[in-house]
Amino acid sequence: MKTTVKGRNYNFCIVAGKGQFFIEATDHVSSRYSFINNLNAILSEFNIGINDKRAIKSQWIVSKKLGSLFFKKALKLLTDNDARVYIERRLDEDRNCGEWENRKKDFL
């Protein structure tokens, strides 16, 4: 499963399948992107504790069933305007700390 949610400042690509789950956020202006599973706001929503090995991973290895559950949860979270605005603010803070080095290439 794969879908994209368009936010105010970011596009969010949610992917679940082939034993993995991740959320990739891409900044509209700079085209910089990051996998955001380990963002505290995301970890909190998914009830991932600090001692869980997934807390430090930006992409998670999961079962098909858990991937499907996480996909639905991420979609619900990111399509909720208030939740998405909150996450976008956290991402702005993260980017301002220089955490986002990767840039999507323009194919136009």
Secondary structure, 3 states (H helix, E strand, C coil): CEEEEECCCEEEEEEEECCEEEEEEEECCCCEEEECCCCHHHHHHCCCCCCCHHHHCCCEECCHHHHHHHHHHHHHHHHCHHHHHHHHHHHHHHHHCCCCCCECCCCC
